[in-house]
Amino acid sequence: MPLPITITSIASISPLGNNQKEIWSGYQHPKHFFKKIKFGNTTAWASCLSESSKLEIKKLRNSNSRYQNLDDSVLFGIFSARRAVRNAGWGENENFGINIGSSRGATGLFEKYHNDFLQNNAAPVLTSPTTTLGNISSWISHDLQSTGPNISHSITCSTALHAVLNGVAWIKSGMAKKFLVGGSEAPLTPFTIAQMRALKIYASEENNDYPCRALDLNKQKNSMILGEGAGVACLEYGISTNSLAIIEGLGFATESLEHNISLSADAQCLQDSMSMALGNLHPKEIDIIVMHAPGTIKGDGSEYSAIEKIFGNSLPALTTNKWKLGHTFGASGILSVEMATLMLQHQGFFGVPFMSSDGPKKINRVLVNAVGFGGNAVSILLKNPKN
């Protein structure tokens, strides 16, 4: 029987914090991390890095003159990758692959440089190299001095889980022994907020206890809110003392498009991806599903319908973290994986405070979903390495 591929380290920076102790603590209490922030001439809910995390990113930017002109999405990725690799015990100049993706890429710099162009009819010299989507993985590779392949991609909100798929495929092919995978996103910019509002899916500015009602199937209004952050995981063969989770199943599927952001009422793509990830396992063997659940009426409802179709009377405990830290687009999938590994490690369930959902007493398997615009779904099945 072939050795399993495991996650031996995971690190992130998000509104929850920038180390596992902070993140675990952030999941323990029922408060969210949203604030009303001014974007140009308007205000909107958003979920930002803490002041201490912003200081860490500032230190990183100032640590190297070449990092001065990099977008936050790149710096978030470098910060997380450094910690993940260190925690995994990977050495310098080690041969490992890198696949870090992003939905929007260098959003902040792109908007800044485009504004400069409109004012001066000329683009700053560093516009192109600092706004290409590939510069996230390239800079991480440069920073870590890795000798393996480095890949960037964008598959909207399922970007990070597609990176996991790619990493597993490279390792199984024998073309790489280890892979660094994840996603990074810095979308808190005026134009990005305006795009989400144009789609009529963004949360209103009404004050309430929980402005993002992710997983609330009775909500009357869309309530998606954006957050920023990055997450990176180390994948390698075999179970070791630092293995956090076994990647037991992988699933992926794409729906036929009816329009640019279409998703069927019962999310056929998620049904297919979950079925593929489950393989021969009986649905009752899944303890928890970390849902994509972006906080929109159609998005949450269609995913729940898909889960009902696959699991029937064996419905696992359902949860999501977007009510707390928002939707981080391309990074959201890996932050959900991090949440899943924490639940496996600590044998504790992170529920949604405004939903009545009891978690299992024993957590052995957690399924993580992600789906992007256009119905591009990925499901990752994680298993407790100690069982």
C-alpha positions as CSV (number, residue, x, y, z in Angstrom):
1,M,0.0,0.0,0.0
2,P,1.5,3.4,-1.0
3,L,2.4,5.9,1.7
4,P,-0.1,8.6,2.2
5,I,0.5,12.3,1.5
6,T,0.2,14.3,4.7
7,I,0.2,18.0,5.7
8,T,3.3,18.3,7.9
9,S,3.0,22.0,8.5
10,I,0.6,24.9,7.9
11,A,1.0,28.6,8.5
12,S,-1.1,31.6,7.8
13,I,-1.6,35.3,8.4
14,S,-5.2,36.5,8.6
15,P,-7.5,38.5,10.8
16,L,-7.3,35.5,13.2
17,G,-3.6,36.1,13.8
18,N,-0.2,34.9,12.5
19,N,0.7,31.9,14.6
20,Q,-1.1,28.7,15.6
21,K,-1.6,29.8,19.2
22,E,-3.3,33.1,18.2
23,I,-5.4,31.3,15.5
24,W,-6.6,28.6,17.9
25,S,-7.5,31.3,20.4
26,G,-9.3,33.3,17.7
27,Y,-11.5,30.3,16.9
28,Q,-12.4,29.8,20.6
29,H,-14.6,32.8,21.0
30,P,-17.9,33.7,19.2
31,K,-16.8,37.2,18.0
32,H,-16.1,38.2,14.4
33,F,-13.3,40.3,13.1
34,F,-15.2,42.8,10.9
35,K,-14.9,46.5,11.0
36,K,-16.4,49.3,8.9
37,I,-13.6,50.7,6.8
38,K,-13.5,53.6,4.4
39,F,-12.9,52.7,0.7
40,G,-12.6,55.9,-1.3
41,N,-15.8,57.8,-0.8
42,T,-17.7,54.9,0.7
43,T,-17.6,52.6,3.7
44,A,-18.0,48.9,3.9
45,W,-17.5,46.0,6.3
46,A,-14.2,44.3,5.9
47,S,-11.9,42.0,7.9
48,C,-8.3,43.2,8.2
49,L,-5.1,41.9,9.6
50,S,-4.5,42.8,13.3
51,E,-2.1,45.7,14.1
52,S,0.5,43.2,15.2
53,S,0.2,41.3,12.0
54,K,0.4,44.5,10.0
55,L,3.6,45.3,11.9
56,E,5.1,41.9,10.9
57,I,4.3,42.6,7.2
58,K,5.9,46.1,7.6
59,K,9.0,44.5,9.1
60,L,9.2,42.0,6.2
61,R,8.8,44.8,3.6
62,N,11.6,46.8,5.2
63,S,13.9,43.8,5.6
64,N,15.0,43.8,2.0
65,S,15.1,46.7,-0.5
66,R,13.7,44.4,-3.2
67,Y,10.6,43.9,-1.1
68,Q,9.7,47.6,-0.9
69,N,7.6,47.6,-4.1
70,L,5.9,44.2,-3.6
71,D,2.2,43.9,-3.2
72,D,0.7,42.8,0.1
73,S,-0.5,39.6,-1.5
74,V,3.2,38.7,-2.2
75,L,4.3,39.7,1.3
76,F,1.5,37.7,3.0
77,G,2.6,34.7,1.0
78,I,6.3,35.1,1.9
79,F,5.5,35.5,5.5
80,S,3.3,32.4,5.7
81,A,5.7,30.3,3.6
82,R,8.7,31.1,5.8
83,R,6.8,29.9,8.9
84,A,5.4,26.8,7.2
85,V,8.8,25.6,5.9
86,R,10.5,26.3,9.3
87,N,7.8,24.4,11.2
88,A,8.1,21.5,8.8
89,G,11.8,21.3,9.3
90,W,12.6,21.8,5.6
91,G,16.2,23.0,5.2
92,E,17.7,25.7,3.0
93,N,18.2,25.0,-0.7
94,E,15.9,22.0,-0.3
95,N,14.3,20.6,-3.4
96,F,10.6,21.2,-3.0
97,G,7.9,22.6,-5.4
98,I,5.8,25.7,-4.8
99,N,2.3,26.4,-5.9
100,I,0.8,29.5,-4.4
101,G,-2.2,31.0,-6.2
102,S,-4.4,34.0,-5.9
103,S,-7.8,35.0,-7.2
104,R,-7.0,38.8,-7.7
105,G,-3.3,38.9,-7.3
106,A,-1.6,42.3,-6.8
107,T,-4.9,44.2,-6.5
108,G,-3.6,47.1,-4.4
109,L,-0.6,47.8,-6.7
110,F,-2.7,47.3,-9.9
111,E,-5.2,50.0,-8.7
112,K,-2.4,52.3,-7.6
113,Y,-0.5,52.0,-10.9
114,H,-3.6,52.3,-13.0
115,N,-4.5,55.5,-11.2
116,D,-0.9,56.8,-11.9
117,F,-1.4,56.0,-15.5
118,L,-4.7,57.9,-15.7
119,Q,-3.1,60.9,-14.1
120,N,0.3,60.9,-16.0
121,N,-0.5,58.9,-19.2
122,A,2.5,56.7,-18.3
123,A,3.0,53.6,-16.2
124,P,5.7,53.4,-13.5
125,V,8.6,51.2,-14.4
126,L,7.8,48.4,-12.0
127,T,4.2,48.1,-13.0
128,S,4.4,44.9,-15.0
129,P,6.7,42.7,-12.9
130,T,5.0,43.6,-9.6
131,T,1.4,43.0,-10.8
132,T,1.8,39.7,-12.7
133,L,0.0,36.8,-11.0
134,G,3.2,34.7,-11.2
135,N,5.2,36.9,-8.9
136,I,3.7,35.5,-5.7
137,S,5.2,32.0,-6.2
138,S,8.4,33.4,-7.9
139,W,9.1,35.7,-4.9
140,I,8.4,32.9,-2.4
141,S,10.8,30.7,-4.3
142,H,13.4,33.5,-4.3
143,D,13.0,34.1,-0.6
144,L,13.3,30.4,0.3
145,Q,15.9,29.6,-2.3
146,S,14.0,26.5,-3.3
147,T,15.3,24.5,-6.3
148,G,12.0,22.9,-7.3
149,P,9.3,24.1,-9.7
150,N,7.2,27.2,-8.8
151,I,3.7,27.6,-10.1
152,S,1.1,30.3,-9.9
153,H,-2.5,30.1,-10.9
154,S,-5.9,31.7,-10.4
155,I,-9.1,29.7,-10.2
156,T,-11.1,32.3,-8.3
157,C,-12.2,31.1,-4.8
158,S,-11.1,27.5,-5.2
159,T,-7.5,28.6,-6.1
160,A,-5.8,27.3,-2.9
161,L,-7.5,23.9,-3.0
162,H,-6.4,23.6,-6.6
163,A,-2.9,24.2,-5.4
164,V,-3.3,21.2,-3.0
165,L,-4.5,19.1,-6.0
166,N,-1.4,20.1,-8.0
167,G,1.0,19.4,-5.1
168,V,-0.4,16.0,-4.6
169,A,-0.2,15.2,-8.3
170,W,3.4,16.3,-8.5
171,I,4.4,14.2,-5.5
172,K,2.5,11.1,-6.7
173,S,4.1,11.5,-10.1
174,G,7.6,11.2,-8.5
175,M,8.6,14.6,-10.0
176,A,8.8,16.2,-6.6
177,K,9.2,14.8,-3.0
178,K,7.7,17.8,-1.2
179,F,5.4,20.6,-2.2
180,L,4.5,24.0,-0.7
181,V,0.9,24.9,-1.5
182,G,-1.6,27.6,-0.7
183,G,-3.1,30.9,-1.6
184,S,-2.7,34.6,-0.8
185,E,-5.2,37.5,-1.2
186,A,-5.1,41.2,-0.4
187,P,-8.5,42.3,-1.8
188,L,-9.4,45.2,0.5
189,T,-9.3,47.9,-2.2
190,P,-12.0,50.4,-3.4
191,F,-12.3,48.8,-6.9
192,T,-12.6,45.2,-5.5
193,I,-15.3,46.2,-3.0
194,A,-17.1,48.1,-5.8
195,Q,-17.0,44.9,-7.9
196,M,-18.6,42.8,-5.2
197,R,-21.3,45.5,-4.6
198,A,-22.1,45.6,-8.3
199,L,-22.9,41.8,-8.1
200,K,-25.4,42.6,-5.2
201,I,-23.8,40.0,-3.0
202,Y,-22.0,42.3,-0.4
203,A,-23.2,42.8,3.1
204,S,-25.1,45.9,3.9
205,E,-23.8,48.4,6.5
206,E,-26.5,47.7,8.9
207,N,-25.3,47.1,12.4
208,N,-25.9,43.7,13.9
209,D,-24.1,41.1,15.9
210,Y,-23.0,39.1,12.9
211,P,-22.9,41.1,9.7
212,C,-21.9,38.0,7.6
213,R,-24.5,35.4,8.0
214,A,-22.6,32.5,6.4
215,L,-24.4,29.2,6.7
216,D,-27.6,30.9,7.8
217,L,-30.1,29.4,5.4
218,N,-32.9,31.7,6.5
219,K,-31.2,35.0,5.8
220,Q,-33.1,37.5,3.6
221,K,-30.1,39.4,2.3
222,N,-26.7,38.5,0.9
223,S,-24.0,39.1,3.5
224,M,-20.6,38.3,1.9
225,I,-17.7,40.3,3.4
226,L,-14.1,40.4,2.2
227,G,-11.1,39.6,4.3
228,E,-7.4,39.5,3.6
229,G,-4.7,36.9,4.3
230,A,-2.7,34.0,3.2
231,G,-2.1,30.3,4.1
232,V,0.6,27.9,3.1
233,A,0.8,24.1,3.8
234,C,3.7,21.7,3.4
235,L,2.9,18.4,1.7
236,E,5.1,15.3,1.8
237,Y,4.9,11.5,1.7
238,G,4.4,9.5,4.8
239,I,3.2,9.9,8.4
240,S,5.6,11.5,10.8
241,T,5.5,13.0,14.3
242,N,4.7,16.4,12.9
243,S,1.9,15.2,10.5
244,L,-1.2,17.3,11.0
245,A,-3.5,15.5,8.7
246,I,-3.6,12.8,6.0
247,I,-5.0,13.8,2.6
248,E,-7.3,10.8,2.3
249,G,-9.4,12.0,-0.6
250,L,-9.5,14.6,-3.4
251,G,-12.4,15.7,-5.6
252,F,-12.9,18.3,-8.3
253,A,-15.6,19.2,-10.8
254,T,-16.8,22.1,-13.0
255,E,-20.4,23.0,-13.9
256,S,-21.6,23.9,-17.3
257,L,-21.8,27.7,-17.4
258,E,-25.1,29.5,-17.7
259,H,-23.5,32.8,-16.9
260,N,-20.2,34.1,-15.5
261,I,-20.9,33.3,-11.8
262,S,-23.5,30.6,-12.3
263,L,-24.0,27.8,-9.8
264,S,-27.0,25.4,-10.0
265,A,-29.6,25.3,-7.3
266,D,-28.1,22.0,-6.0
267,A,-24.5,22.7,-6.9
268,Q,-23.8,19.7,-9.1
269,C,-20.1,20.5,-9.2
270,L,-19.9,20.2,-5.4
271,Q,-21.9,17.0,-5.5
272,D,-19.4,15.6,-8.0
273,S,-16.3,16.8,-6.1
274,M,-17.5,15.5,-2.7
275,S,-18.4,12.1,-4.2
276,M,-15.0,11.9,-5.8
277,A,-13.3,12.8,-2.5
278,L,-15.3,10.3,-0.5
279,G,-14.4,7.4,-2.9
280,N,-15.6,4.2,-1.3
281,L,-16.2,5.7,2.2
282,H,-19.7,5.7,3.6
283,P,-21.0,9.3,4.2
284,K,-21.5,8.5,7.9
285,E,-17.7,8.2,8.3
286,I,-17.3,12.0,7.7
287,D,-17.5,13.9,11.0
288,I,-17.4,17.5,9.8
289,I,-17.7,19.5,6.6
290,V,-16.1,22.9,6.4
291,M,-18.3,24.5,3.9
292,H,-17.3,27.2,1.4
293,A,-20.5,29.1,2.4
294,P,-19.6,32.7,1.4
295,G,-22.6,34.3,3.1
296,T,-24.7,34.7,0.0
297,I,-28.3,33.3,-0.3
298,K,-27.7,31.3,-3.4
299,G,-24.2,30.2,-2.6
300,D,-24.9,28.9,0.9
301,G,-28.2,27.3,-0.1
302,S,-26.9,25.5,-3.2
303,E,-24.0,24.0,-1.2
304,Y,-26.3,22.8,1.5
305,S,-28.5,21.2,-1.1
306,A,-25.5,19.5,-2.6
307,I,-24.5,18.2,0.8
308,E,-28.0,16.8,1.4
309,K,-27.9,15.0,-1.9
310,I,-24.7,13.3,-1.1
311,F,-25.1,12.6,2.7
312,G,-28.8,12.2,3.1
313,N,-29.6,11.1,6.6
314,S,-25.9,10.8,7.5
315,L,-25.4,14.6,7.6
316,P,-22.1,15.6,9.3
317,A,-21.7,18.6,11.5
318,L,-21.5,21.7,9.3
319,T,-19.4,24.8,9.8
320,T,-17.5,27.6,8.1
321,N,-15.1,30.4,9.1
322,K,-16.4,33.1,6.8
323,W,-18.9,34.5,9.5
324,K,-15.7,35.3,11.5
325,L,-13.0,36.4,9.1
326,G,-14.8,37.0,5.8
327,H,-14.1,35.6,2.3
328,T,-10.5,35.7,1.4
329,F,-11.1,34.6,-2.2
330,G,-8.1,32.6,-3.4
331,A,-6.8,32.0,0.1
332,S,-10.1,30.9,1.6
333,G,-9.7,27.2,0.9
334,I,-6.3,26.9,2.6
335,L,-7.6,28.8,5.7
336,S,-10.5,26.3,5.8
337,V,-7.9,23.5,5.6
338,E,-6.1,25.1,8.5
339,M,-9.4,25.2,10.5
340,A,-9.9,21.6,9.7
341,T,-6.4,20.6,10.9
342,L,-6.9,22.5,14.1
343,M,-10.1,20.6,14.8
344,L,-8.4,17.3,14.1
345,Q,-5.4,18.2,16.4
346,H,-7.4,19.6,19.3
347,Q,-10.5,17.4,18.9
348,G,-12.7,20.4,19.2
349,F,-15.5,21.7,16.9
350,F,-15.6,25.3,15.7
351,G,-19.3,26.0,15.2
352,V,-21.2,29.0,13.9
353,P,-22.6,30.9,16.9
354,F,-25.9,31.9,15.4
355,M,-26.6,28.3,14.1
356,S,-27.6,25.4,16.4
357,S,-25.0,22.8,15.4
358,D,-23.4,20.4,17.9
359,G,-20.0,19.0,16.9
360,P,-19.0,15.4,17.1
361,K,-17.3,14.1,20.3
362,K,-14.6,12.4,18.3
363,I,-13.2,14.0,15.1
364,N,-11.5,11.6,12.6
365,R,-12.4,12.9,9.2
366,V,-13.1,16.5,7.9
367,L,-14.2,17.3,4.4
368,V,-13.3,20.8,3.1
369,N,-15.1,22.4,0.2
370,A,-14.3,25.4,-2.0
371,V,-16.1,26.6,-5.1
372,G,-15.4,29.6,-7.3
373,F,-17.2,31.7,-9.8
374,G,-18.3,29.6,-12.7
375,G,-18.9,26.5,-10.6
376,N,-15.3,25.3,-10.2
377,A,-15.3,23.1,-7.1
378,V,-12.7,21.2,-5.1
379,S,-13.2,18.9,-2.1
380,I,-10.4,17.7,0.2
381,L,-10.9,14.9,2.7
382,L,-8.6,15.1,5.7
383,K,-8.1,12.3,8.2
384,N,-6.6,12.3,11.7
385,P,-3.1,10.9,11.4
386,K,-3.3,9.4,14.9
387,N,-6.2,7.1,14.1
